[in-house]
């Protein structure tokens, strides 16, 4: 690996982590711009962003899973649960409960996570948060996300790379 490719990989990795946590930072735009400008190769960019996004989603997953133990979360949970709930909030809670049940099952959890990682439907941000609240294994979650994200960004990078030949 050349120093230039290593720099592309590290930059893409960092942007992937940030874009996984901060929703307004768009990784697809970065991948397309890097390929249209022909400043970077498709493989280091796609792999770097894919691994970075997967690591960022893993941080979200772990934040939900272990966040319940933080003292400030426990203090605020008591305040939130004692508040009255209206009909809209009750419907939202029922919907989230249904999604938790689906993502938490062995049959549907990993396929939903993989499809979210590749297609973005349902949003992977939401799936990562929901999966962290279930019993899904960390290793399986990360594997499904990293494979799906790398596939997604390789497809985006190779598709965008073909735009440079338009005249």
Secondary structure, 3 states (H helix, E strand, C coil): CCHHHHHHHHHHHHHHHHHHHCCCCCHHHHHHHHHHCCCCCHHHHHHHHHHHHHHHHHHHHHHHHHHCCCHHHHHHHHHHHHCCCCHHHHHHHHHHHHHHHHHCCCCCHHHHHHHHHHHCCCCHHHHHHHHHCCCCCHHHHHHHHHHHHHHHHHHHHHHHHHHHHCC
